[in-house]
Amino acid sequence: MTISESDVGVLTFADLLVIGGFRPSDVRLLRHQTIAPNGRTPFALWRDDLSAFEDYQAVQTIANRSKLAAPFWASFVASHGDTLFVGMYSARRSGSVAPERIDPLSGLSEGELGNENPDRYVTELLPDLAGYIGRLTIDWGPGLRSWVQRGDRKPKPILELRPEFKDPPYPGHSRLIIALSDVANLPVGWREVLRASRGVYLLTCPRTKEQYVGSACGENGFLGRWQSYLSNAHGGNIELKSREPSDYQVCILEVAGSSSTEYDIRALEGLWKLKLQSREMGLNRN
């Protein structure tokens, strides 16, 4: 038996577990929501690299051992405010991992994250309820900090059953307005468009309301330039180095033609600095 859109708002996730042949008491619901220091989210990890996501999920701190003690895990990820179902897993604790182990989400070692000999679980993605992966969202309720919950407690209403999982289409250069922290989680298709495009962009500081006009001239285009800000908070700019790090809003002011040289793009950058007076009333110093 499967559910349809008519069941949305009527059934809970516990009902779906029963339909799928599970005893809700045997299931732990996991909502992965941690944002890593590099800005990466579990949703982006799941979307872009399932094996890395499963490796991330399979290592948990000792403090969570009792909470995770169940034969099955129902996995969810936080996605644009939603709680998205990403699969049913069998789970069995198998030992511990060394502090040198690299966490796939953050790129840091367990020791750097402050995790001392965390638990390793053997997990397997089950075929049960696979048809709802990436399609079904639930109401997790107000307890977002309680990222592990029992399947037989606190009913989770089913909110939506999407026709299929797919990323939203790229909005176009003129409509793209994002926070720099979102760059690490952009859909693959969006990243490829930005990697192939060069030109002039605008950073806006939400704290001071000041603007910074910059240019992307390198082979990785806008994507490469914006990623440099994520790596060190200033992208090599002298004025931004002297300031407290901020999650700037970024947008594209003008896209350069495919035949444009670095000199041409720098000239466009200078023109936009004049238009926006970002030297006089912003963060530009040259």
C-alpha positions in Angstrom: 0.0 0.0 0.0 1.2 3.5 -0.8 -0.1 6.9 0.1 -1.2 9.7 -2.2 -1.6 13.4 -2.1 -5.0 13.0 -0.6 -3.4 11.5 2.5 -1.3 14.7 3.1 -2.4 16.4 6.3 -4.3 13.3 7.4 -1.6 10.7 8.0 1.4 11.0 10.3 4.9 9.5 9.6 4.1 6.9 12.2 1.2 5.8 10.1 3.5 5.5 7.1 5.9 3.4 9.1 3.1 1.0 9.9 2.0 0.9 6.3 5.7 0.1 5.4 5.8 -2.8 7.8 7.7 -1.2 10.6 6.9 -0.9 14.3 7.3 2.8 15.1 8.9 1.9 18.5 11.7 0.2 16.5 12.5 3.4 14.6 14.4 6.5 15.5 13.8 9.7 13.5 17.0 11.6 12.7 16.8 15.2 11.4 20.2 16.2 10.1 20.5 20.0 10.3 24.0 21.0 11.4 25.7 23.7 9.3 29.4 23.0 9.1 32.0 25.8 9.5 32.5 25.7 5.7 28.8 26.5 5.2 27.9 23.0 3.9 24.6 21.4 5.0 23.6 17.8 5.3 21.0 18.4 2.6 23.6 19.5 0.1 25.8 16.5 1.1 22.9 14.1 0.6 21.9 15.7 -2.7 25.4 15.8 -4.2 27.2 12.7 -2.7 25.0 10.0 -1.1 27.9 7.8 0.0 29.5 10.8 1.8 26.2 11.6 3.5 25.8 8.0 4.7 29.4 8.1 6.0 28.6 11.3 7.9 25.4 9.8 9.3 27.1 6.6 10.4 29.5 8.3 12.9 27.8 9.7 16.0 29.1 10.9 19.4 29.0 8.7 22.4 26.5 11.1 24.0 23.9 10.1 21.4 24.4 6.4 21.8 21.3 5.7 23.9 19.1 7.9 21.7 20.1 6.1 18.6 19.7 2.6 20.1 17.1 1.2 17.6 17.3 -1.3 14.7 16.0 1.3 12.2 16.7 4.9 11.4 14.3 7.1 9.4 16.6 9.9 8.0 15.5 13.4 7.3 17.5 16.6 6.3 16.6 20.2 6.9 16.0 21.7 3.4 14.9 25.4 2.9 12.9 25.2 6.1 11.4 21.8 5.3 12.1 18.4 6.9 12.7 16.2 3.9 12.6 12.4 4.1 15.8 10.8 2.6 15.5 7.1 3.5 15.0 4.2 5.9 18.2 2.7 7.2 19.1 -0.4 9.3 21.6 0.6 11.9 23.9 -1.3 14.2 26.7 0.1 16.3 30.0 -1.6 15.4 32.7 0.2 17.3 34.5 3.6 17.4 36.5 5.8 15.0 39.9 7.4 15.6 40.3 11.2 16.1 42.0 11.4 12.7 38.9 10.4 10.9 37.7 13.2 8.5 34.1 14.3 8.7 32.6 14.5 5.2 30.5 17.5 6.0 33.0 19.8 7.5 36.3 18.4 6.1 37.7 18.5 9.6 38.9 15.6 11.7 36.9 14.3 14.7 39.6 15.7 16.9 39.3 19.1 15.5 35.5 18.9 16.0 36.1 17.9 19.6 34.7 14.4 19.2 36.6 11.9 21.2 36.4 8.4 19.8 32.8 8.7 18.4 30.7 5.6 17.6 30.7 4.0 14.1 27.4 2.4 12.9 26.9 0.0 10.1 24.0 1.3 8.2 22.2 0.1 5.0 19.7 2.0 2.9 16.6 -0.1 2.8 14.2 -0.5 -0.1 11.2 0.1 2.2 9.5 3.5 1.6 12.2 4.3 -1.0 9.5 5.8 -3.2 9.1 8.7 -0.8 12.8 9.7 -0.7 13.2 13.3 -1.7 9.5 13.7 -2.0 7.9 13.6 1.4 8.1 16.3 4.1 6.9 16.2 7.6 6.1 18.7 10.4 9.0 18.0 12.9 7.4 20.2 15.5 8.9 22.9 17.7 11.7 20.7 19.1 14.3 21.3 16.4 17.2 20.9 18.9 15.9 17.3 19.5 17.3 16.0 16.3 16.8 12.4 17.3 13.2 11.3 18.3 11.3 8.1 18.7 9.0 7.0 15.9 6.2 6.1 18.3 6.1 9.5 20.1 5.1 13.1 19.1 3.2 12.5 15.9 4.8 14.0 12.8 2.1 15.1 10.3 2.9 14.5 6.7 2.9 18.0 5.0 3.7 17.4 1.4 4.2 14.6 -1.2 6.0 16.1 -4.1 5.8 14.5 -7.6 9.6 14.1 -7.7 12.7 15.5 -6.2 14.4 18.2 -8.3 16.4 21.3 -7.7 14.7 24.6 -8.6 15.9 26.0 -12.0 18.6 28.6 -12.0 16.9 32.0 -11.8 19.1 33.8 -14.2 22.1 36.1 -13.6 19.9 39.2 -13.1 17.6 37.5 -10.5 20.3 35.7 -8.5 20.4 37.2 -4.9 21.9 34.9 -2.3 24.0 35.0 0.9 27.7 34.1 0.5 27.1 31.2 3.0 24.6 29.7 0.5 27.3 29.3 -2.1 28.5 26.0 -0.5 25.1 24.5 -0.9 24.0 25.6 -4.4 22.7 22.9 -6.7 25.2 21.4 -9.1 23.6 23.0 -12.1 23.7 26.4 -10.6 27.4 26.0 -9.7 28.2 25.0 -13.3 26.5 28.1 -14.7 28.4 30.4 -12.2 31.7 28.6 -12.9 31.3 29.3 -16.6 30.4 33.0 -16.2 32.6 36.0 -15.4 31.9 39.6 -14.8 31.1 42.1 -12.0 29.3 41.4 -8.7 28.1 43.2 -5.6 28.6 42.4 -2.0 26.4 44.1 0.6 27.2 44.0 4.3 24.0 43.4 6.3 25.5 44.9 9.5 26.8 48.2 8.0 24.7 48.4 4.8 27.9 49.2 2.9 28.6 47.8 -0.6 31.6 46.3 -2.3 32.0 46.0 -6.0 34.2 43.1 -7.2 35.1 41.3 -10.4 35.4 37.6 -11.3 38.1 37.1 -14.0 39.5 33.6 -13.2 38.8 30.3 -14.9 36.2 29.3 -12.3 34.2 32.5 -12.8 31.8 33.9 -10.2 31.8 30.5 -8.3 35.6 30.5 -7.8 35.7 34.1 -6.7 32.8 33.7 -4.2 34.3 30.5 -2.8 37.5 32.4 -2.0 35.4 34.6 0.4 34.1 31.4 2.1 37.6 30.1 2.6 39.0 33.2 4.4 36.1 35.8 4.8 37.8 38.5 2.8 38.9 37.0 -0.6 42.2 38.8 -0.4 40.7 42.3 -0.3 42.6 44.7 1.9 39.6 46.6 3.2 37.6 43.4 4.0 40.6 41.9 5.8 40.4 44.7 8.4 36.7 44.2 9.1 34.8 41.7 11.2 33.7 38.8 9.0 30.1 39.1 7.7 27.7 36.9 5.7 27.5 39.3 2.7 24.6 39.3 0.3 25.9 38.8 -3.2 24.4 39.5 -6.6 25.6 39.8 -10.2 25.8 43.3 -11.7 27.0 42.5 -15.2 28.1 39.4 -17.1 31.1 39.8 -19.4 31.1 38.4 -22.9 32.9 35.2 -23.7 35.6 37.2 -25.6 36.2 39.7 -22.8 39.7 40.0 -21.4 40.6 40.5 -17.8 41.3 44.2 -18.8 37.8 44.5 -20.1 36.3 43.0 -17.0 38.4 45.3 -14.7 37.1 48.3 -16.7 33.5 47.2 -16.2 34.3 46.9 -12.5 35.6 50.4 -12.4 32.5 51.7 -14.1 30.2 50.1 -11.6 32.3 51.6 -8.7 31.6 55.0 -10.2 27.9 54.3 -10.6 27.4 53.0 -7.1 30.0 55.3 -5.5 31.4 52.3 -3.7 34.7 54.1 -3.1 33.2 57.1 -1.5 30.3 55.4 0.4 31.3 51.7 0.3 34.0 49.3 0.9 36.2 49.7 -2.2 39.5 51.4 -1.8 40.9 51.4 -5.3 
